[in-house]
C-alpha cells in the first residue's frame, strides 16, 4: 500500500512541475477513488463486479484512465514482488519447506 501512495505522491509532484498533461492530471485527480474502485473490484462477488464494470463504463474517461493506471501499477508491483520472492527462494532454499 505504501508503494502506491509513494507512486501517487511522485505523480502529483511531477504533475505540479510540468506542463499540464490531461492524462497525468486525471490520474492524480482521481487517484484515491480509482484506488478504492480497484480494491472494491478485487474483492467483489461476480454480481458486484458486473455492477462495478457498468459503473466504470459509464464513468468519465479521466476516471477510466486513473483506474487503468492503478491496475497497471498494482500488476507491476505484484510482478516485481513475485520475481523478488523467487530470487530469494532460489538463493536460500534452506529457509523454504517443499510441500
N, C-alpha and C positions, 0 to 999 in steps of 0.2 A: 504494500500500500504506500509506503514512503517513496518508492521509486516512481510511482505515478504522480505523487504530489510534487516530487522534485522535477519531473518532466514538465508538469504544468507550470511550475514556477519559472523554469527556464524558458518555456514558450512565451509566457507573459513578459518576461524580461526582454526577450528578443523582439517581441511584437512592439514593445514600447520604444525600442531603439531603432527600429527600421521604418521604412515607408509603410503606410497601411497596406496590408495584404488581406483581402477578404477572407481567404481560407484560414489563415493563421488567426486572425482576429475572431472568426466564428468559432474556432476550436477553443480559444481561450475564453470567449464569452459563454459558451455552453459547456465548459469543462465539467463542472460539478454535476449538472443534470445529465450529461452524457455518461459520466462515470456511474451514476446511480442507475441509469437506464440499462447499461451493460450488466451491472451487478444484478438487477432485477431479472433481466433476461436469462442470465446464467442459472439462477435458482428457481425460475418459473416452471410450472407444470406445462404440459403441451397446450392446454386451453389458454392459459395465461400468456404463453409465448406467442400464440396466434394473435391475441389481442394487442400485445406489445408490438408485433410486426405490423399490424394495421395502424397503430398509433405512429410508428416510425414512418411508414409510407405517407401518412397524412401530415407529417411534421415539416418544418421549414428545411430547405436544403442545407442551411448552415448547421442545424442540429444533426442532420444525417451525416454531414461531413465530420462533425465532432464525434459522433458515435463510431464511425468508421476508423477515425484516428485512434480513439480509445481502444477499440478492439485490436487494432494493429499493434499498438504499444503493449497491450497485455499479451498478445501472441508472441511478440519478440521477447518479452521478459520471460515467458514460460519456456521458450526455446533455449534461451541463454541459461536458465536455471537447470533444465534437463541436461544440457551439454556439460555444465559445471558438475552436476551430480554424477554423470557418467565418468567424467575425468577423475574425480575424487575416488570413485569406486574402483576404477582401474589402477590408480596409484596406490590405494590402500585396501587391498582385498581382505586383509586380516580383520578389518573392522565390520565387514558385512557378512551376514549369515545367508547362505543359499537356502532357498525354500525347498 
